[in-house]
Amino acid sequence: MAPETIHVVIVDDHPIVRAGMRQVLDAAADIIVVAEGASGGDALRLMAEHRPDVLVLDVNLPDVNGVEVTRRLRTLTASAAILILTFHDEEEMVVGLLDAGADGYVVKDDATETLASAVRAVARGESWLSPKIAGKVVRHARGETPAEPPSPLTPREQEVLRLVAEGLDNEAIARQLKLARRTVQNHVSAIYGKLGVASRAEAMLYALNHKPAPAPSPRTTIKAR
């Protein structure tokens, strides 16, 4: 019997990357790419329209990042497999996305050789990790991680990070904390620098793994000058 065809949606904001992924998958007789998108909004729309077997998803998207897309899809349906494809191979990034509901994680450096196999695996209901990060995840599962250092963030920066993790943009954070939007932007930039992250998605994953301090009670809230 011929294998069943696996229907795939690809979402990545770089046209060249999408073209490369499509080329790899089009070479597989049992896989068909039914749609492509460039944003988190595209991912949510295309999943509803096409109901594919697998979503191949980048993390850093221009609107709704891959972490939030994964979370939202997992609240809507558990039928489609979500395969993350990204350049990031940091342990926290990988574990955070798997915790959010991703079924597999492919590093783009390995994609040419492993993408089709990864798509088949998650379509069967299995998990898939690129070989270069599998060991990191196993060590994390065994608890073989160093003790966490104290947070480098100030209380106000922790508060901003907590709201970033909830999906608020800078304007919404500014309204909630009664700060100028520029002040929030400065806090976010400082957070990126101190945590060594380069995007909102990475900051969100850090927050998911380190749980920023909760907002202080109204009595102790420090008013911005």
C-alpha angles and dihedrals in degrees: 000000000000113000118256115263115253113219115214137190117201121205120183129133093224113082092202091054091048091050091051092050092048091050091053093047096042088059089063113086094211098049129074127184106221100180145358132212140181104208145040089256089055090052094054093045096045093047090055093045100044105022092208126190093239136024114204102203136186119215103220106062126161098243120011108020124227094258093057092042089054092049094048094047091050090056090051104041141353095197102088120069117231117215116188116214116187146133092243117101100167113136094233092051092050096045092044093054093045089050089051089058108272115149098205144008125212123184110222091232088066098038099100091059101033111026097092092046090048092051091051092048097051091042087059090053095258129126123246131198128176108251092241092062102031092087092053092054092048091052090049091050089052091051092245094145128120120254113274116253119227114280112272090211127100117238090259092050090050089052091051091047091051089056092046087055089054089059099254119148123224094267093053091046090051091053093047095048093036092236133135113267089237090055090054090049089053091050091049091050090050090049091052091050096047095045095041093235128138105201145033090252092058091046089051091052091050089052092049091054099040102033105220117232115279119254113278119250118265090259094060101035110126113227116230114242 
